[in-house]
Amino acid sequence: MKKTLFFLTCLSLFILLTGCSSPPTLTVTADKKKIDTVTGSYCWSSLFSEKCVDTIEPSELLKKKKNDPVGLHKATTLNFKFEEEPQTVEVRIEQSNASSTSASVKLEDNQLTLPQENGTYLYIVFSKHAKGTVTHLFTINVE
């Protein structure tokens, strides 16, 4: 009994000390729909390791992962829920059209309103945490 308790204590301590070795996830929802996100480039560290991953260009990564745009109506509110609350967040929005416009916006209360203009938009979410940085990607088709 003592050996089992000792083993479980050591295992729990090891898990606690090593921490999470992969970046936190991001869940995005709108109108009760879950929007699939793809993890892009990141650098993440734990007590005993650090890992940096540099992915391919965002739109190509979404194609490779078969992440199709989600159709939503104009001015719909996107809700962002981070597995681990970040220190800072920046969202870059790129519109896929003839002019290929882009803009950076800040989240307010972990929410963002979709544009009024129809089109397909690529969202690139950069978040900075105590253990590193991570990029999440998704696309929306505003109808």
MOGINOR-V727082 format. One record per run of one state. SS is the DSSP state (A for helix, B for strand, O for the rest). FROM is the first residue (numbers start at 1). TO is the last residue. If there is no record, write none. Layout:
# MOGINOR-V727082
SS&FROM&TO  SS&FROM&TO
This chain:
# MOGINOR-V727082
O&1&1  A&2&18  O&19&25  B&26&30  O&31&32  B&33&35  O&36&37  B&38&45  O&46&49  B&50&53  O&54&57  A&58&64  O&65&69  B&70&72  O&73&76  B&77&82  O&83&87  B&88&96  O&97&101  B&102&105  O&106&107  B&108&108  O&109&110  B&111&113  O&114&118  B&119&129  O&130&131  B&132&142  O&143&143
